[in-house]
Amino acid sequence: MVERAVIERLFSLIKGYLNDLKPVQGVSFSEYSKDIRLQRFVERTLHIAIEACLDIGNHIISDEGFREPEDNRDVFKVLGENGIITESLQRRLQDMASFRNLIVHSYAKIDNEVVFGILKKRLGDIEAFIKAVSKTMK
């Protein structure tokens, strides 16, 4: 049985991270690319938001006895295989897991355009994840 309190705490953290990012979604790429502090803020905040999604996924997988994921991308595949998220959302979140791995392991290769694109267009994927998991917990 999934511990609702654990998931709700992580949801709260994720929503806070998304709320932190939303005010800077309106900046231009020119502004973003010139502001190293903003870049680091966005990168780190996206990183911990994705990390919290992975924590939720791993928690569900463990508690429900689903197969063990091979890596971070596979966490979302396992959730998709078990009907927790749609196949479309699964693919988008797998991209987020790859982005997380890039930030953590290949931080010297971070592409500002990619990060800016995620900030502008992909926060909804994280919101969709929360909605999908919430729906299965009811």
N, C-alpha and C positions, 0 to 999 in steps of 0.2 A: 504494500500500500504506500503510495506516494505521500510523503509528509507535507501536507498543505502549508504549514508554517514556514518550512524551508523555502518552498517555491514562492510563496507570497513575499518573503523577505528579499529574495533575489529579484522578483518582479519590481519591487519598490526601488531597489538599487538601479535597475535598468531604466525604469521610468525617469529617475533622477538624472541619469547620464543623458538620456535623450532630451530632457528639458534643458540641460546644460548646453547641449549642442544646437538646439533650435534657434537661439538668438543669433548665432553666427552663420546660419544658413544663408543669410542675405548678403554676405560679403561677396565681392567680386573675386575672380581668380587672381586678378592683379594684386588686390589687397592681400589675399591669402598668401600668395607666393612671396610677398615682401615681408611678411610678419612671422618670423621664426617661432615666437612664443605661441601664436595662434596655431601654427602648424603642429607644434608639439602637443598643445592642448587637445586639438581634434584627434590626432593620432592616438594619444593615450586614452582619451575618453572613449573612442571607438573600440580600442583594444579591450578595455575593461568591460564594456557593454557586451561585446562578443564573448568574452571569457565567462561572463555571468550566464549567457545563453547556453554555452557549453556545459557549465556546471548544472544548469537545470536539466539539460538533455542527459547528462551522465547520471544524475539523480533518478530521473524517470527510468532510464534503462536498467539501472541497478535494482530499483525497487520493484519493477515489473518483471524482472527476470528475462529481459530481451537479450539477444546475443551481444557479446562484448564488442564494442567498436575497435577497429584497428588503429584509428587515428582521429584527429579532430573532425576532418571532413566526414568520416564515417559515422560520427555521432548523429549527424543530421540524416544520414542515409538510414540508419537504424530506426530513427523516429518516423521517417517516411514509410519504411517497410511495415511499421506497426500502426499506421493510420493516425499518428499523432499530428503530423503535418502533411500537407499536400506535396505531390511530387514537384510541382513548380516552386513552392516555397523551399523545399528540400534543396533543390539546385541552387537557389539564390543564397541560402544559408551556407551551403558548402563553399560557395565563392567567398563568403564572409570568413569562414574558417581558414581558407587559404590566405586571405588578406591578413588575418590575425597572425598566422605563421610567418608571413613576410615581415610584419612589424616586429615580431619577437626575435626571429632568427636572422633576418637579412635587412636589418634596419638601415644599413648604408645604401640600400637599393630602393628605398621608398620613393615612389613617384608622386609628386605633389598633385598631378592631374588626377591620378587614381583616387587618392584620399579625398580630394575636393569633390570628385564625382560621387563618391559614397556619401559624403556629407550632404550633398545637394539632392541625391536621388534614391538613396538606399536605406534611410532611417526607417522607412515604412516596412521594410522586411523584418526588422527587429520588432516593431509594433505588431506585425502579423504573427510573428512567433509567439508573442505573449498572448495574443487573442486565441490562437490555435491551442496552446497548452491550457489556457483557462477553460476553453470549451470542453476539453477532455476530462478536466478535473471536476466538472459539475455532476 
